[in-house]
Amino acid sequence: MPSLAGAPPAQPPRGTELSFAELAQQAASGVNAALSSPVSIAAYVGAVIGAALVMVSAVVRTMIPLRWLAVGSNCGFVIYGLLHPAPVTLAVALGLLVINIYRAIEMVKLTRRVKRTAATDVSDVWLRPYMRTKKLKAGSTLFARGDLADHLYLLADGEMELVEIGKRLEHGKIFGEIAFFAPDKRRTFSARCLEDCTVLMIDETTVKQLYFQNPAFGFHLVALIAGRLSADLERIRADAATEIARAKAGQAPLV
């Protein structure tokens, strides 16, 4: 049997490995093919723009710029899908393009409504599309103290008061928002109709979506809550001052 000690090492089958020169040659061939015609160049430029906008959107923090970046990215991939052609890429990009344009326009409109009404606080102008109508009879209770807060309200018609403090609610003003952010999400006052009333209501999920998607709405809601809390603090101080004055005068405290 012949010795194998001096036999050369076995060589891998030709074609299983590519040298650097061969890889570079294949890459150059791919680039030449991509640049072979104006249509091909436009297709790949669209793809590069789409990919670049996707990467830029990863560092954007606010929703409206993110939507417009997504629209630009979708347009880039639509161009690629049309000219390459790539039917699956084209179909996905077109679907996302329609969704992103719709959502971007919706949020821009909401932002403009908030800016236009910020000075007058005509809240129903920009919240009405998201609210449902509820009619109540005189003497009925919209919510009672201790109830779970699952809606935010706006008085559209009629007279309504917060029973515990005897405060009448203003038309066109949001109310019931503080309990949304309270730790226990419970109502601190009862709202009762003094006459037949019409209220507009929006659920907690929609409020939170508007809050997170649109910074302008979020700031408006924060300002509204801060104003209500300040008013409550002033009322408590006034009540405390009244009680102190009555105590000094030897009068019985108010119940």
C-alpha positions as a LaTeX table, in Angstrom:
\begin{tabular}{lrrr}
\hline
Residue & $x$ (\AA) & $y$ (\AA) & $z$ (\AA) \\
\hline
Met1 & 0.00 & 0.00 & 0.00 \\
Pro2 & 1.61 & 3.33 & $-1.00$ \\
Ser3 & 2.51 & 5.80 & 1.76 \\
Leu4 & 0.41 & 8.96 & 2.14 \\
Ala5 & 2.99 & 10.82 & 4.19 \\
Gly6 & 4.24 & 12.88 & 1.30 \\
Ala7 & 0.87 & 13.46 & $-0.39$ \\
Pro8 & $-0.17$ & 17.13 & $-0.87$ \\
Pro9 & $-3.10$ & 18.42 & 1.26 \\
Ala10 & $-6.53$ & 18.01 & $-0.21$ \\
Gln11 & $-7.77$ & 21.14 & $-2.03$ \\
Pro12 & $-11.38$ & 22.38 & $-1.69$ \\
Pro13 & $-13.46$ & 22.02 & $-4.81$ \\
Arg14 & $-12.95$ & 24.93 & $-7.16$ \\
Gly15 & $-15.76$ & 27.52 & $-6.94$ \\
Thr16 & $-16.58$ & 27.09 & $-3.24$ \\
Glu17 & $-14.47$ & 30.11 & $-2.22$ \\
Leu18 & $-14.14$ & 33.52 & $-3.82$ \\
Ser19 & $-11.01$ & 35.59 & $-3.69$ \\
Phe20 & $-11.09$ & 39.29 & $-2.87$ \\
Ala21 & $-10.48$ & 40.08 & $-6.51$ \\
Glu22 & $-13.47$ & 37.98 & $-7.56$ \\
Leu23 & $-15.70$ & 39.61 & $-4.93$ \\
Ala24 & $-14.59$ & 43.05 & $-6.09$ \\
Gln25 & $-15.27$ & 42.08 & $-9.69$ \\
Gln26 & $-18.79$ & 40.91 & $-8.84$ \\
Ala27 & $-19.46$ & 44.12 & $-6.89$ \\
Ala28 & $-18.24$ & 46.20 & $-9.82$ \\
Ser29 & $-20.48$ & 44.21 & $-12.16$ \\
Gly30 & $-23.47$ & 44.89 & $-9.90$ \\
Val31 & $-22.71$ & 48.61 & $-9.81$ \\
Asn32 & $-22.31$ & 48.71 & $-13.58$ \\
Ala33 & $-25.64$ & 46.92 & $-13.98$ \\
Ala34 & $-27.32$ & 49.40 & $-11.60$ \\
Leu35 & $-25.89$ & 52.32 & $-13.58$ \\
Ser36 & $-26.57$ & 50.83 & $-16.95$ \\
Ser37 & $-29.59$ & 53.04 & $-17.69$ \\
Pro38 & $-31.26$ & 56.21 & $-16.35$ \\
Val39 & $-34.27$ & 54.16 & $-15.20$ \\
Ser40 & $-32.08$ & 51.83 & $-13.17$ \\
Ile41 & $-30.21$ & 54.78 & $-11.67$ \\
Ala42 & $-33.50$ & 56.44 & $-10.64$ \\
Ala43 & $-34.73$ & 53.20 & $-9.07$ \\
Tyr44 & $-31.66$ & 52.79 & $-6.87$ \\
Val45 & $-31.56$ & 56.48 & $-5.96$ \\
Gly46 & $-35.15$ & 56.15 & $-4.76$ \\
Ala47 & $-34.23$ & 53.12 & $-2.67$ \\
Val48 & $-31.22$ & 54.90 & $-1.14$ \\
Ile49 & $-33.34$ & 57.96 & $-0.26$ \\
Gly50 & $-36.04$ & 55.74 & 1.28 \\
Ala51 & $-33.50$ & 53.85 & 3.40 \\
Ala52 & $-31.80$ & 57.09 & 4.49 \\
Leu53 & $-35.10$ & 58.61 & 5.65 \\
Val54 & $-35.90$ & 55.45 & 7.62 \\
Met55 & $-32.59$ & 55.82 & 9.48 \\
Val56 & $-33.20$ & 59.53 & 10.12 \\
Ser57 & $-36.68$ & 58.79 & 11.51 \\
Ala58 & $-35.10$ & 56.54 & 14.13 \\
Val59 & $-33.78$ & 59.61 & 15.97 \\
Val60 & $-36.88$ & 61.82 & 15.63 \\
Arg61 & $-38.87$ & 62.22 & 18.85 \\
Thr62 & $-42.06$ & 63.99 & 17.78 \\
Met63 & $-44.84$ & 62.35 & 15.84 \\
Ile64 & $-45.58$ & 64.85 & 13.03 \\
Pro65 & $-41.99$ & 65.05 & 11.68 \\
Leu66 & $-41.80$ & 61.27 & 12.01 \\
Arg67 & $-44.91$ & 60.87 & 9.83 \\
Trp68 & $-43.54$ & 63.18 & 7.11 \\
Leu69 & $-40.22$ & 61.33 & 7.12 \\
Ala70 & $-42.17$ & 58.10 & 6.70 \\
Val71 & $-44.04$ & 59.65 & 3.75 \\
Gly72 & $-40.72$ & 60.58 & 2.10 \\
Ser73 & $-39.33$ & 57.11 & 2.72 \\
Asn74 & $-42.45$ & 55.50 & 1.25 \\
Cys75 & $-42.13$ & 57.69 & $-1.86$ \\
Gly76 & $-38.54$ & 56.54 & $-2.32$ \\
Phe77 & $-39.52$ & 52.88 & $-2.16$ \\
Val78 & $-42.50$ & 53.48 & $-4.46$ \\
Ile79 & $-40.08$ & 54.84 & $-7.07$ \\
Tyr80 & $-37.84$ & 51.81 & $-6.61$ \\
Gly81 & $-40.76$ & 49.39 & $-6.84$ \\
Leu82 & $-42.02$ & 51.02 & $-10.04$ \\
Leu83 & $-38.72$ & 51.26 & $-11.88$ \\
His84 & $-36.86$ & 48.16 & $-10.74$ \\
Pro85 & $-39.59$ & 46.66 & $-10.89$ \\
Ala86 & $-40.45$ & 45.03 & $-7.53$ \\
Pro87 & $-44.23$ & 44.41 & $-7.15$ \\
Val88 & $-44.14$ & 43.40 & $-3.48$ \\
Thr89 & $-42.05$ & 46.42 & $-2.46$ \\
Leu90 & $-44.34$ & 48.67 & $-4.51$ \\
Ala91 & $-47.53$ & 47.30 & $-2.90$ \\
Val92 & $-46.20$ & 47.64 & 0.66 \\
Ala93 & $-44.82$ & 51.13 & 0.05 \\
Leu94 & $-48.07$ & 52.35 & $-1.52$ \\
Gly95 & $-50.14$ & 51.05 & 1.40 \\
Leu96 & $-47.88$ & 52.68 & 3.97 \\
Leu97 & $-47.79$ & 55.90 & 1.96 \\
Val98 & $-51.59$ & 56.27 & 2.09 \\
Ile99 & $-51.70$ & 55.55 & 5.84 \\
Asn100 & $-48.86$ & 57.93 & 6.71 \\
Ile101 & $-50.23$ & 60.79 & 4.59 \\
Tyr102 & $-53.67$ & 60.42 & 6.19 \\
Arg103 & $-52.28$ & 60.36 & 9.74 \\
Ala104 & $-49.88$ & 63.27 & 9.10 \\
Ile105 & $-52.65$ & 65.48 & 7.68 \\
Glu106 & $-54.95$ & 64.56 & 10.57 \\
Met107 & $-52.36$ & 65.58 & 13.17 \\
Val108 & $-51.44$ & 68.80 & 11.34 \\
Lys109 & $-55.12$ & 69.80 & 11.28 \\
Leu110 & $-55.44$ & 69.10 & 15.00 \\
Thr111 & $-52.33$ & 71.18 & 15.74 \\
Arg112 & $-53.71$ & 74.11 & 13.76 \\
Arg113 & $-57.03$ & 73.91 & 15.58 \\
Val114 & $-55.24$ & 73.96 & 18.93 \\
Lys115 & $-53.18$ & 77.00 & 17.91 \\
Arg116 & $-56.22$ & 78.88 & 16.57 \\
Thr117 & $-58.26$ & 78.25 & 19.71 \\
Ala118 & $-55.51$ & 78.50 & 22.34 \\
Ala119 & $-56.37$ & 82.11 & 23.16 \\
Thr120 & $-60.11$ & 81.56 & 23.55 \\
Asp121 & $-60.11$ & 77.94 & 24.72 \\
Val122 & $-62.99$ & 76.95 & 22.43 \\
Ser123 & $-62.21$ & 73.31 & 23.14 \\
Asp124 & $-65.13$ & 71.81 & 21.26 \\
Val125 & $-63.81$ & 73.18 & 17.95 \\
Trp126 & $-60.88$ & 70.80 & 17.86 \\
Leu127 & $-62.14$ & 67.96 & 20.07 \\
Arg128 & $-65.63$ & 67.61 & 18.57 \\
Pro129 & $-64.57$ & 65.17 & 15.80 \\
Tyr130 & $-63.38$ & 62.76 & 18.50 \\
Met131 & $-66.36$ & 63.17 & 20.87 \\
Arg132 & $-69.77$ & 61.52 & 21.21 \\
Thr133 & $-72.99$ & 63.25 & 22.28 \\
Lys134 & $-74.92$ & 62.32 & 25.43 \\
Lys135 & $-78.23$ & 63.88 & 26.52 \\
Leu136 & $-79.28$ & 64.03 & 30.17 \\
Lys137 & $-82.52$ & 64.99 & 31.91 \\
Ala138 & $-82.75$ & 67.64 & 34.62 \\
Gly139 & $-81.78$ & 66.24 & 38.02 \\
Ser140 & $-79.77$ & 63.34 & 36.61 \\
Thr141 & $-76.17$ & 62.75 & 37.62 \\
Leu142 & $-73.47$ & 62.51 & 34.98 \\
Phe143 & $-70.96$ & 61.06 & 37.42 \\
Ala144 & $-70.80$ & 60.78 & 41.20 \\
Arg145 & $-67.98$ & 61.35 & 43.62 \\
Gly146 & $-65.85$ & 58.20 & 43.81 \\
Asp147 & $-66.84$ & 56.92 & 40.35 \\
Leu148 & $-64.11$ & 55.59 & 38.10 \\
Ala149 & $-63.01$ & 58.23 & 35.57 \\
Asp150 & $-63.34$ & 56.75 & 32.09 \\
His151 & $-64.44$ & 59.81 & 30.08 \\
Leu152 & $-63.63$ & 63.49 & 29.69 \\
Tyr153 & $-66.61$ & 65.82 & 29.13 \\
Leu154 & $-67.61$ & 69.14 & 27.60 \\
Leu155 & $-70.90$ & 70.90 & 28.40 \\
Ala156 & $-72.55$ & 71.80 & 25.09 \\
Asp157 & $-76.01$ & 72.84 & 26.32 \\
Gly158 & $-77.89$ & 73.21 & 29.60 \\
Glu159 & $-76.84$ & 73.95 & 33.19 \\
Met160 & $-74.74$ & 71.61 & 35.31 \\
Glu161 & $-73.01$ & 71.98 & 38.68 \\
Leu162 & $-70.40$ & 70.26 & 40.79 \\
Val163 & $-72.53$ & 69.34 & 43.78 \\
Glu164 & $-69.95$ & 69.33 & 46.58 \\
Ile165 & $-68.72$ & 72.88 & 45.92 \\
Gly166 & $-71.81$ & 74.33 & 44.25 \\
Lys167 & $-69.87$ & 75.44 & 41.19 \\
Arg168 & $-71.69$ & 75.80 & 37.87 \\
Leu169 & $-69.87$ & 74.54 & 34.81 \\
Glu170 & $-69.23$ & 76.83 & 31.87 \\
His171 & $-70.42$ & 76.09 & 28.35 \\
Gly172 & $-67.71$ & 75.03 & 25.92 \\
Lys173 & $-65.29$ & 74.09 & 28.69 \\
Ile174 & $-63.70$ & 70.70 & 29.29 \\
Phe175 & $-64.31$ & 69.16 & 32.70 \\
Gly176 & $-63.57$ & 65.87 & 34.43 \\
Glu177 & $-59.98$ & 65.76 & 33.19 \\
Ile178 & $-58.15$ & 65.77 & 36.54 \\
Ala179 & $-59.38$ & 62.31 & 37.54 \\
Phe180 & $-57.76$ & 60.86 & 34.39 \\
Phe181 & $-54.37$ & 61.49 & 35.94 \\
Ala182 & $-55.22$ & 60.91 & 39.59 \\
Pro183 & $-53.53$ & 57.87 & 41.17 \\
Asp184 & $-56.84$ & 56.11 & 41.88 \\
Lys185 & $-58.68$ & 57.53 & 38.79 \\
Arg186 & $-61.69$ & 58.40 & 40.96 \\
Arg187 & $-63.98$ & 61.42 & 40.68 \\
Thr188 & $-63.54$ & 64.00 & 43.43 \\
Phe189 & $-66.90$ & 65.74 & 42.80 \\
Ser190 & $-70.36$ & 64.84 & 41.53 \\
Ala191 & $-71.73$ & 66.48 & 38.37 \\
Arg192 & $-75.51$ & 66.98 & 38.37 \\
Cys193 & $-77.81$ & 68.51 & 35.73 \\
Leu194 & $-79.82$ & 71.53 & 36.86 \\
Glu195 & $-81.84$ & 71.31 & 33.63 \\
Asp196 & $-81.83$ & 69.19 & 30.49 \\
Cys197 & $-78.23$ & 69.00 & 29.32 \\
Thr198 & $-76.21$ & 67.92 & 26.31 \\
Val199 & $-72.62$ & 66.90 & 26.93 \\
Leu200 & $-69.88$ & 65.78 & 24.58 \\
Met201 & $-67.75$ & 62.93 & 25.82 \\
Ile202 & $-64.43$ & 61.41 & 24.80 \\
Asp203 & $-63.01$ & 58.18 & 26.21 \\
Glu204 & $-59.72$ & 57.84 & 28.05 \\
Thr205 & $-57.99$ & 55.85 & 25.30 \\
Thr206 & $-58.63$ & 58.54 & 22.67 \\
Val207 & $-57.50$ & 61.31 & 25.04 \\
Lys208 & $-54.23$ & 59.50 & 25.71 \\
Gln209 & $-53.67$ & 58.87 & 21.99 \\
Leu210 & $-54.14$ & 62.58 & 21.26 \\
Tyr211 & $-51.90$ & 63.45 & 24.20 \\
Phe212 & $-49.01$ & 61.25 & 23.08 \\
Gln213 & $-49.34$ & 61.84 & 19.33 \\
Asn214 & $-49.65$ & 65.61 & 19.43 \\
Pro215 & $-47.48$ & 67.74 & 21.74 \\
Ala216 & $-49.69$ & 70.83 & 21.27 \\
Phe217 & $-52.74$ & 68.99 & 22.61 \\
Gly218 & $-50.64$ & 67.58 & 25.45 \\
Phe219 & $-49.46$ & 71.03 & 26.51 \\
His220 & $-53.00$ & 72.38 & 26.33 \\
Leu221 & $-54.26$ & 69.57 & 28.55 \\
Val222 & $-51.45$ & 70.10 & 31.06 \\
Ala223 & $-52.21$ & 73.84 & 31.17 \\
Leu224 & $-55.91$ & 73.08 & 31.68 \\
Ile225 & $-55.21$ & 70.73 & 34.59 \\
Ala226 & $-52.76$ & 73.19 & 36.16 \\
Gly227 & $-55.37$ & 75.96 & 35.94 \\
Arg228 & $-58.03$ & 73.79 & 37.58 \\
Leu229 & $-55.68$ & 72.75 & 40.38 \\
Ser230 & $-54.70$ & 76.37 & 41.00 \\
Ala231 & $-58.37$ & 77.35 & 41.17 \\
Asp232 & $-59.04$ & 74.51 & 43.63 \\
Leu233 & $-56.10$ & 75.65 & 45.77 \\
Glu234 & $-57.40$ & 79.22 & 45.85 \\
Arg235 & $-60.85$ & 77.96 & 46.82 \\
Ile236 & $-59.37$ & 75.90 & 49.68 \\
Arg237 & $-57.37$ & 78.88 & 50.90 \\
Ala238 & $-60.45$ & 81.11 & 50.79 \\
Asp239 & $-62.49$ & 78.51 & 52.71 \\
Ala240 & $-59.71$ & 78.17 & 55.28 \\
Ala241 & $-59.49$ & 81.94 & 55.71 \\
Thr242 & $-63.25$ & 82.11 & 56.20 \\
Glu243 & $-63.15$ & 79.39 & 58.86 \\
Ile244 & $-60.31$ & 81.13 & 60.70 \\
Ala245 & $-62.19$ & 84.42 & 60.66 \\
Arg246 & $-65.35$ & 82.76 & 62.00 \\
Ala247 & $-63.35$ & 81.01 & 64.71 \\
Lys248 & $-61.80$ & 84.29 & 65.81 \\
Ala249 & $-65.26$ & 85.86 & 65.91 \\
Gly250 & $-66.55$ & 83.02 & 68.06 \\
Gln251 & $-68.91$ & 81.78 & 65.36 \\
Ala252 & $-69.65$ & 78.14 & 64.60 \\
Pro253 & $-67.74$ & 76.66 & 61.63 \\
Leu254 & $-69.54$ & 76.29 & 58.33 \\
Val255 & $-70.59$ & 72.74 & 57.54 \\
\hline
\end{tabular}
